[in-house]
Amino acid sequence: MSKTGIRKVAIFLMLFYIFLNQTGYTTADIFAERIVRQNKFSATTLDFSTRNSFNNASASSLFRTLGLASGGFDLGALKLKLETKGKTKYQLSFERTNGDEVFCSRLTVKVLDSQLHEFYQGPLVKLALNETVANVADAQNFIFFIGLDEQAAELKNKICEFNFKFKTYRESPTEKGGIFAQRLIGNVVSSGSW
């Protein structure tokens, strides 16, 4: 290569170095930005607790009824207390966890508030009660009567284990996903001999 060729390459490299040195930092990515104005973001907590009605302690179980006879019943009580601000919708429903399906389907339940206003009366397996707690100061009181009205021989010495499921929701109790709170209250009911 001749001296003029080397000189031209050296001048080109020096000019190229100066050009690159003066251009500043870039990642060479494509960048797009959209600004949306007048948005509002707020955060809150969502929690509630299930408590014993007689001492306000946390409750995780309600019924431990052994030897339920035909025509017999048992009762229990709970408080549902909102632990956050604002109005909250929730559903109280039945969830079988173990035991005889036929026996569970024959149990009946009546749900009342502390003023003895009836929320629900009917088969335990169809329990689906939708309610709203307005604010933290309001505690929702529940009195449950569980019974067996039938005397069929197939119901003797059976067991039904189930949960009362309290679950919050925004629009519909059947919605999936999103943020929700849920509490399960365990129960065991067994039948006796008659």
The 8 nearest C-alpha neighbors of each residue, nearest first, counted from 0:
[[1, 4, 5, 2, 3, 6, 8, 7],
 [0, 2, 4, 3, 5, 6, 7, 8],
 [1, 3, 5, 4, 6, 0, 7, 8],
 [2, 4, 6, 1, 5, 7, 0, 8],
 [3, 5, 7, 1, 6, 2, 0, 8],
 [6, 4, 2, 8, 7, 3, 9, 1],
 [5, 7, 3, 9, 4, 8, 2, 10],
 [6, 8, 4, 10, 5, 9, 11, 3],
 [7, 9, 11, 5, 6, 10, 12, 4],
 [10, 8, 6, 12, 11, 7, 5, 13],
 [11, 9, 13, 7, 12, 8, 6, 14],
 [10, 12, 8, 14, 9, 13, 15, 7],
 [11, 13, 15, 9, 10, 14, 16, 8],
 [14, 12, 16, 10, 15, 11, 9, 17],
 [15, 13, 17, 11, 16, 12, 18, 10],
 [14, 16, 12, 18, 13, 17, 11, 19],
 [17, 15, 13, 19, 14, 18, 20, 12],
 [18, 16, 20, 14, 15, 19, 21, 13],
 [17, 19, 15, 21, 16, 20, 14, 22],
 [20, 18, 16, 22, 21, 17, 15, 23],
 [19, 21, 17, 18, 22, 16, 23, 15],
 [20, 22, 18, 19, 23, 17, 16, 24],
 [23, 21, 19, 20, 18, 24, 25, 17],
 [24, 22, 21, 25, 20, 19, 18, 26],
 [25, 23, 22, 26, 27, 20, 21, 19],
 [26, 24, 27, 23, 28, 22, 29, 19],
 [25, 27, 28, 24, 29, 30, 23, 22],
 [26, 28, 25, 29, 24, 30, 23, 22],
 [29, 27, 26, 30, 25, 31, 24, 32],
 [28, 30, 27, 31, 26, 32, 25, 33],
 [29, 31, 28, 32, 27, 26, 33, 25],
 [32, 30, 29, 33, 28, 34, 27, 35],
 [31, 33, 34, 30, 35, 29, 36, 28],
 [32, 34, 35, 31, 36, 30, 38, 37],
 [33, 35, 36, 32, 37, 31, 38, 30],
 [36, 34, 33, 37, 38, 32, 39, 40],
 [35, 37, 38, 34, 39, 33, 40, 32],
 [38, 36, 39, 35, 34, 40, 41, 33],
 [39, 37, 36, 40, 35, 41, 34, 33],
 [38, 40, 37, 41, 36, 42, 35, 43],
 [41, 39, 38, 42, 37, 43, 36, 35],
 [40, 42, 39, 43, 38, 44, 84, 85],
 [43, 41, 40, 44, 45, 39, 84, 83],
 [44, 42, 45, 41, 83, 84, 85, 46],
 [43, 45, 83, 46, 42, 84, 82, 178],
 [44, 46, 83, 180, 43, 179, 47, 82],
 [45, 47, 82, 180, 83, 44, 81, 48],
 [48, 46, 81, 82, 80, 79, 49, 45],
 [47, 49, 80, 79, 50, 81, 46, 82],
 [48, 50, 79, 58, 78, 57, 80, 77],
 [51, 49, 57, 58, 78, 55, 56, 77],
 [50, 52, 55, 77, 56, 58, 53, 54],
 [51, 53, 77, 78, 55, 76, 54, 50],
 [52, 54, 51, 55, 56, 76, 77, 50],
 [55, 53, 56, 51, 52, 50, 57, 58],
 [54, 56, 51, 50, 52, 53, 57, 78],
 [57, 55, 50, 51, 54, 58, 52, 53],
 [56, 58, 50, 49, 51, 55, 59, 48],
 [59, 57, 50, 51, 49, 60, 56, 184],
 [58, 60, 184, 185, 57, 183, 61, 49],
 [61, 59, 185, 184, 58, 186, 62, 63],
 [60, 62, 186, 75, 185, 184, 63, 59],
 [61, 63, 186, 64, 187, 60, 75, 188],
 [64, 62, 187, 186, 188, 65, 61, 60],
 [63, 65, 188, 62, 187, 189, 67, 66],
 [64, 66, 189, 67, 188, 63, 190, 191],
 [65, 67, 191, 190, 189, 68, 64, 192],
 [68, 66, 190, 191, 65, 189, 71, 64],
 [69, 67, 71, 191, 190, 70, 66, 193],
 [68, 70, 150, 71, 147, 148, 149, 67],
 [69, 71, 148, 147, 68, 72, 149, 146],
 [72, 70, 68, 69, 146, 147, 67, 73],
 [71, 73, 146, 145, 144, 147, 70, 74],
 [74, 72, 145, 144, 146, 75, 64, 71],
 [73, 75, 144, 143, 145, 72, 76, 142],
 [76, 74, 143, 142, 61, 62, 144, 77],
 [75, 77, 142, 141, 52, 143, 51, 74],
 [78, 76, 52, 51, 141, 50, 140, 49],
 [79, 77, 140, 50, 139, 52, 49, 51],
 [78, 80, 49, 139, 138, 48, 50, 140],
 [81, 79, 138, 48, 47, 78, 82, 49],
 [80, 82, 47, 135, 83, 46, 48, 79],
 [81, 83, 47, 46, 135, 80, 48, 84],
 [84, 82, 81, 45, 46, 44, 135, 85],
 [85, 83, 135, 134, 86, 82, 81, 43],
 [86, 84, 134, 87, 133, 83, 135, 132],
 [85, 87, 133, 134, 132, 131, 88, 84],
 [88, 86, 132, 131, 85, 89, 133, 167],
 [89, 87, 131, 167, 168, 130, 132, 169],
 [88, 90, 167, 166, 130, 168, 129, 131],
 [89, 91, 129, 166, 128, 165, 92, 130],
 [92, 90, 165, 128, 164, 127, 129, 163],
 [91, 93, 127, 126, 164, 163, 90, 128],
 [92, 94, 163, 126, 124, 162, 164, 95],
 [93, 95, 162, 161, 96, 163, 92, 164],
 [96, 94, 161, 97, 160, 162, 93, 159],
 [95, 97, 161, 160, 94, 162, 98, 159],
 [98, 96, 160, 95, 159, 161, 99, 158],
 [99, 97, 159, 158, 160, 100, 96, 157],
 [98, 100, 102, 101, 159, 158, 103, 157],
 [99, 101, 103, 102, 104, 98, 159, 97],
 [102, 100, 104, 103, 99, 105, 154, 153],
 [101, 103, 105, 99, 104, 100, 154, 157],
 [104, 102, 100, 159, 101, 105, 106, 99],
 [103, 105, 101, 102, 106, 124, 100, 122],
 [106, 104, 102, 103, 107, 101, 147, 122],
 [107, 105, 147, 103, 104, 123, 146, 122],
 [108, 106, 122, 123, 146, 121, 145, 147],
 [109, 107, 145, 123, 144, 121, 120, 122],
 [108, 110, 120, 144, 119, 143, 145, 121],
 [111, 109, 143, 119, 118, 142, 117, 120],
 [112, 110, 117, 142, 115, 116, 118, 141],
 [111, 113, 141, 115, 140, 114, 116, 142],
 [112, 114, 115, 140, 141, 111, 142, 116],
 [113, 115, 112, 116, 111, 117, 140, 141],
 [116, 114, 112, 111, 113, 117, 142, 110],
 [117, 115, 111, 112, 114, 118, 113, 110],
 [116, 118, 111, 119, 110, 115, 112, 120],
 [119, 117, 110, 111, 116, 120, 112, 128],
 [120, 118, 110, 109, 117, 121, 128, 111],
 [121, 119, 109, 108, 110, 118, 122, 117],
 [120, 122, 107, 108, 123, 109, 119, 125],
 [123, 121, 107, 124, 125, 106, 108, 104],
 [122, 124, 107, 108, 126, 125, 106, 121],
 [123, 125, 122, 126, 104, 93, 103, 94],
 [126, 124, 123, 122, 127, 93, 121, 92],
 [125, 127, 92, 123, 93, 124, 128, 122],
 [128, 126, 92, 91, 125, 90, 129, 93],
 [127, 129, 91, 90, 126, 92, 130, 119],
 [130, 128, 90, 89, 91, 127, 131, 88],
 [129, 131, 89, 88, 90, 128, 132, 91],
 [132, 130, 88, 87, 133, 89, 86, 129],
 [131, 133, 87, 86, 134, 88, 137, 130],
 [132, 134, 86, 131, 85, 87, 137, 135],
 [135, 133, 85, 136, 86, 137, 132, 84],
 [134, 136, 81, 137, 84, 82, 83, 80],
 [135, 137, 134, 138, 81, 80, 133, 82],
 [138, 136, 135, 134, 139, 132, 133, 80],
 [137, 139, 80, 79, 78, 140, 136, 81],
 [138, 140, 79, 78, 137, 80, 141, 132],
 [141, 139, 78, 112, 113, 77, 138, 79],
 [140, 142, 112, 77, 76, 111, 78, 143],
 [141, 143, 76, 111, 110, 75, 112, 77],
 [142, 144, 110, 75, 74, 109, 76, 145],
 [145, 143, 74, 109, 108, 73, 146, 72],
 [146, 144, 108, 73, 72, 107, 74, 143],
 [147, 145, 72, 107, 71, 106, 73, 108],
 [146, 148, 106, 69, 70, 149, 71, 107],
 [147, 149, 70, 69, 146, 150, 71, 106],
 [150, 148, 69, 147, 151, 70, 105, 154],
 [149, 151, 69, 152, 148, 154, 70, 193],
 [150, 152, 153, 154, 149, 155, 69, 193],
 [151, 153, 154, 155, 150, 193, 192, 156],
 [154, 152, 151, 155, 102, 157, 156, 150],
 [153, 155, 152, 151, 102, 157, 156, 190],
 [156, 154, 192, 152, 157, 153, 190, 191],
 [157, 155, 190, 191, 192, 154, 189, 158],
 [158, 156, 190, 189, 155, 154, 99, 102],
 [157, 159, 189, 98, 188, 99, 190, 160],
 [160, 158, 98, 188, 103, 99, 187, 189],
 [161, 159, 187, 97, 96, 98, 186, 95],
 [162, 160, 95, 96, 186, 94, 185, 159],
 [163, 161, 185, 94, 184, 164, 183, 186],
 [162, 164, 184, 93, 92, 183, 94, 165],
 [165, 163, 183, 92, 91, 162, 182, 93],
 [164, 166, 91, 182, 181, 90, 183, 163],
 [167, 165, 181, 89, 90, 180, 164, 182],
 [166, 168, 89, 179, 180, 88, 90, 181],
 [167, 169, 172, 88, 89, 179, 170, 171],
 [168, 170, 171, 88, 167, 172, 87, 174],
 [171, 169, 168, 172, 174, 88, 173, 167],
 [170, 172, 173, 174, 169, 168, 88, 175],
 [173, 171, 174, 168, 90, 170, 89, 167],
 [174, 172, 171, 175, 168, 170, 90, 176],
 [173, 175, 171, 172, 176, 168, 170, 169],
 [176, 174, 173, 177, 172, 171, 168, 178],
 [177, 175, 178, 174, 179, 168, 173, 169],
 [176, 178, 179, 175, 174, 168, 169, 180],
 [177, 179, 176, 180, 45, 168, 167, 169],
 [180, 178, 167, 168, 177, 181, 45, 166],
 [179, 181, 167, 166, 46, 45, 182, 178],
 [180, 182, 166, 165, 167, 179, 183, 164],
 [181, 183, 165, 164, 166, 184, 180, 49],
 [184, 182, 164, 162, 163, 185, 165, 181],
 [183, 185, 60, 59, 163, 162, 164, 61],
 [184, 186, 60, 162, 161, 59, 183, 61],
 [187, 185, 62, 161, 160, 61, 162, 60],
 [186, 188, 160, 63, 159, 62, 64, 161],
 [189, 187, 64, 159, 158, 65, 63, 160],
 [188, 190, 158, 65, 66, 157, 67, 159],
 [191, 189, 67, 66, 156, 157, 155, 68],
 [190, 192, 66, 156, 67, 68, 155, 193],
 [193, 191, 155, 156, 190, 68, 66, 67],
 [192, 191, 68, 155, 69, 150, 152, 190]]
